[in-house]
Amino acid sequence: MTLPVSGPSNLPAAPAVRPQWQQAAIAISAFVVGLYVLEFIDMILGNQLDGGGIEPRTVDGLWGVLFAPVLHSGWGHLVANTIPLLILGFFVMLSGIGRGFAATGIIWVVGGVGTWLVGGSGTNHIGASILIFGWLTYLITRGLFTRHFGQLALGVVILFLYGGMLWGVLPSDPRVSWQGHLFGAIGGVVAAWVLASDVRATRAAKAVTQ
């Protein structure tokens, strides 16, 4: 009879899982680096990509819903968005990459479609501000829906640091897409509510059993 011989396993060791904060930092950093690469390509092409933004109530302009948040009207526009993107995006991704992507997707669609519906005729809307305003309201409101103390506390801090930006949802400078800001912000609240559905379901189930 042949008996199995114990010894060192030849199977490769499972890769170490990165801490959540590292995953969040890598995800948002990669996204922002991608924006800079895209802006460099746009510069080489003579800013031709900028025409791919949201053109309200036109069939071709509807494609801009997909592309507008990654396009910028020059380096100054992108640089101005960089720090809010890094900070707010990091905290959105910190609760889980999958959940962060889901929130971003909801904001992307709601912000883009809303801008397409109500934006001024003959205008072209581009810039990551749709995401910035969406991430801002998502972080501020999600704790209200989940009733999670840590998220509530973070929301208060974010409101204190960046709440002044919310004035940007009102019409002011005609060169600034307040529609993108407004519907991005609405998208953030929608995302916070939708992604808290599991928490609401758990609370409802506990209430029934009590």
Buried (B, 14 or more C-beta within 10 A) or exposed (E): EEEEEEEEEEEEEEEEEEEEEEBBBEBBBEBBEEBBEBBEEBEEEEBEBBBBBBBBBEEEBBBBBEBBBBBBBEEEBBEBBBEBBBBBBBBBBBBBBEBBEBBBEBBBBBBBBBBBEEBEEEBBBBBBBBBBBBBBBBBBBBBBBBEBEEBBEBBEEBBEEBEEBBEBBEEEEEEBBBBBBBBBBBBBBBBBBEBBEEBEEEEEEEEEEE
